[in-house]
Amino acid sequence: MVVGVGLYFVAQFGIINNRYIELAIMSTYLPMPVLSSLTYLVFVRPYREYCKRVFQSICNSKTNLPINSTQTPAFATSASKN
């Protein structure tokens, strides 16, 4: 946000006049709605606990997979029968 304000003053005072500076002024504010919505996942307890559960279940499911499995996946055997 500070970068956008600085670029605005640079453009207003005529220090640098460039089309890309004008675009960059507004582009610095674009990530703010995304970042503010992500803060809910950290600071609101039900959301935080849900995200923790999902993340832990993903991590646990990946660690339970066999590394060198000789078993054929179920979808591969049913497809080969047809």
KAQUI-V690485 format. One line per field, one symbol per residue. ss: DSSP state (@ for helix, = for strand, . for the rest). Layout:
ss=???
This chain:
ss=.@@@@@@@@@@@......@@@@@@@@@...@@@@@@@@@@@@@.@@@@@@@@@@@@@@@@@@@..........@@@@@@@@.
